[in-house]
Amino acid sequence: MIGVKHRPLGAGVFASGVLLVACRESTSTTAPPAEPAQPSARAAAATAPPCPPASSDAGVPRLASFVAVEVPGTYWIDLVFAGSEWSLPGYIPMPHHHATRIELTNLAEHPVLSSIAAAHAARPLRFTLELASREVTKVPGRDAWRATYLARILAVCAP
C-alpha cells in the first residue's frame, strides 16, 4: 500500500481498511467465579487444537471479501492476537471508502482464548464465525462509511 495514510477512524479502525476485531464482552455479574486453573490444565489450555484437514465439502467458505459477504452467514477467517485485540494478519477487500470492524459477541464464552493468545503470539488461529448482523454508518462530513459486523465464535483451531 504505497502512499496510503493510516488515519485513525476511532476504536482501532483505520481508513486503509485494516480490520481490528473488537471484543464485546458480556457484562453479566451473576456468573460464579472461575475455579483456579491447575498448572497442567493451564499448559493444556495454552494451545489451540489443530484444524482438521481441508476438504472440498467442509461447507464453510473463507471470508475473503467484505464486498460479497452475506449476512447472516458462516465463514472462517485467520486472526492473530495483537496487543489487546484479535486482528487480521493481512488485508481483506472491502467496499471503497469503508472501514470495517468485526465485534466478537461471545468471546467471554471462550476463556481459553486468553491463554491461547499468549501461546500463539504472532501466529494465526482459524476462527469459524457466524456473522449475525451488519451496521453501516456514514461518517459525517466525509465520503466514508464504517461497517460493523457482529459475529459469534463457533470454533477455533490452529491451521
C-alpha positions as CSV (number, residue, x, y, z in Angstrom):
1,M,0.0,0.0,0.0
2,I,2.4,2.7,-1.2
3,G,1.3,6.2,-0.3
4,V,-1.6,5.2,1.9
5,K,-2.0,7.2,5.1
6,H,-3.3,5.2,8.0
7,R,-5.8,7.7,9.5
8,P,-7.5,6.5,12.7
9,L,-11.3,6.5,12.5
10,G,-11.6,5.6,16.2
11,A,-11.6,2.5,18.3
12,G,-8.9,0.8,16.3
13,V,-10.4,1.1,12.9
14,F,-8.3,2.6,10.1
15,A,-9.2,4.2,6.8
16,S,-6.7,2.0,5.0
17,G,-9.1,-0.9,5.5
18,V,-7.1,-2.6,8.2
19,L,-9.6,-4.6,10.3
20,L,-9.3,-4.9,14.0
21,V,-11.5,-7.2,15.9
22,A,-13.2,-5.8,19.0
23,C,-14.2,-7.9,21.9
24,R,-17.8,-7.3,23.0
25,E,-17.8,-9.0,26.5
26,S,-20.8,-9.9,28.5
27,T,-21.4,-7.7,31.5
28,S,-23.4,-10.2,33.5
29,T,-22.4,-10.3,37.1
30,T,-24.4,-13.4,38.0
31,A,-21.8,-15.9,36.8
32,P,-20.0,-17.8,39.5
33,P,-16.3,-17.1,39.9
34,A,-14.0,-19.3,37.9
35,E,-12.1,-22.1,39.6
36,P,-8.4,-21.6,39.8
37,A,-6.7,-23.5,37.0
38,Q,-4.2,-26.2,37.9
39,P,-0.7,-25.9,36.2
40,S,-1.4,-29.0,34.0
41,A,-4.7,-27.5,32.9
42,R,-3.1,-24.2,32.1
43,A,-0.4,-25.8,30.0
44,A,-3.0,-27.9,28.1
45,A,-5.2,-24.9,27.5
46,A,-2.3,-22.8,26.1
47,T,-2.6,-24.4,22.6
48,A,-5.4,-24.5,20.2
49,P,-6.4,-27.8,18.7
50,P,-5.1,-28.4,15.2
51,C,-7.6,-27.7,12.3
52,P,-8.9,-30.7,10.5
53,P,-7.5,-31.3,7.0
54,A,-9.3,-29.1,4.5
55,S,-11.9,-30.8,2.3
56,S,-14.0,-29.5,-0.5
57,D,-17.2,-30.5,1.3
58,A,-16.4,-28.6,4.5
59,G,-19.2,-26.2,3.6
60,V,-17.8,-23.1,5.4
61,P,-16.2,-20.6,3.0
62,R,-13.3,-18.4,3.9
63,L,-14.1,-14.7,4.5
64,A,-12.2,-13.4,1.5
65,S,-14.0,-10.1,0.8
66,F,-16.4,-7.8,2.6
67,V,-17.7,-6.7,-0.8
68,A,-19.6,-10.0,-1.4
69,V,-20.2,-11.1,2.2
70,E,-23.6,-12.5,3.1
71,V,-25.2,-11.6,6.4
72,P,-26.3,-13.7,8.1
73,G,-23.6,-16.2,7.1
74,T,-20.9,-18.5,8.4
75,Y,-17.3,-18.1,7.4
76,W,-13.8,-18.9,8.6
77,I,-11.0,-16.4,9.0
78,D,-7.5,-16.4,10.3
79,L,-6.8,-13.9,13.1
80,V,-3.7,-13.0,15.2
81,F,-3.7,-11.6,18.7
82,A,-2.1,-8.1,18.6
83,G,-2.0,-6.0,21.7
84,S,-5.4,-6.5,23.3
85,E,-7.5,-7.5,20.2
86,W,-7.7,-10.2,17.6
87,S,-6.9,-8.8,14.2
88,L,-6.3,-9.8,10.6
89,P,-2.8,-10.8,9.6
90,G,-3.5,-9.2,6.2
91,Y,-6.0,-7.2,4.2
92,I,-9.5,-8.3,3.2
93,P,-11.0,-6.3,0.3
94,M,-14.0,-4.1,1.3
95,P,-16.2,-1.5,-0.5
96,H,-14.4,1.7,-1.4
97,H,-14.3,4.3,1.4
98,H,-15.2,1.8,4.0
99,A,-13.5,0.9,7.3
100,T,-14.7,-2.5,8.6
101,R,-14.8,-4.0,12.1
102,I,-15.9,-7.3,13.5
103,E,-17.1,-7.5,17.1
104,L,-17.0,-10.9,18.7
105,T,-20.1,-11.1,20.7
106,N,-19.4,-14.3,22.7
107,L,-15.6,-14.0,23.5
108,A,-16.5,-14.4,27.2
109,E,-17.8,-17.9,26.4
110,H,-14.2,-18.9,25.3
111,P,-11.9,-18.0,28.2
112,V,-9.3,-20.4,26.9
113,L,-8.6,-17.8,24.1
114,S,-6.9,-15.6,26.8
115,S,-4.2,-18.3,27.4
116,I,-4.1,-19.2,23.7
117,A,-3.4,-15.6,22.7
118,A,-0.1,-15.6,24.7
119,A,0.9,-19.0,23.4
120,H,0.1,-18.1,19.7
121,A,1.6,-14.6,19.7
122,A,2.0,-13.5,16.1
123,R,0.8,-16.9,14.8
124,P,-2.7,-17.0,13.4
125,L,-5.6,-19.0,14.7
126,R,-8.5,-20.0,12.5
127,F,-11.9,-18.8,13.7
128,T,-15.2,-20.1,12.4
129,L,-17.6,-17.2,12.8
130,E,-21.4,-16.7,12.3
131,L,-21.9,-13.2,11.1
132,A,-25.2,-12.2,12.6
133,S,-25.6,-8.6,11.6
134,R,-24.0,-5.7,9.8
135,E,-24.5,-2.0,10.5
136,V,-23.1,0.6,8.1
137,T,-23.0,4.3,9.2
138,K,-21.8,7.3,7.2
139,V,-19.0,9.4,8.6
140,P,-20.5,12.9,9.0
141,G,-19.0,15.4,6.5
142,R,-16.9,12.8,4.7
143,D,-17.2,10.4,1.8
144,A,-16.6,7.5,4.1
145,W,-18.5,4.7,5.9
146,R,-17.9,2.4,8.9
147,A,-19.2,-1.1,8.7
148,T,-19.6,-3.1,12.0
149,Y,-20.3,-6.8,11.9
150,L,-21.5,-8.7,15.0
151,A,-20.1,-12.2,14.9
152,R,-20.4,-15.2,17.1
153,I,-17.4,-17.6,17.5
154,L,-18.4,-21.1,16.6
155,A,-14.9,-22.8,16.7
156,V,-11.2,-22.0,16.9
157,C,-8.3,-24.1,15.7
158,A,-4.6,-23.8,14.8
159,P,-4.0,-24.0,11.0
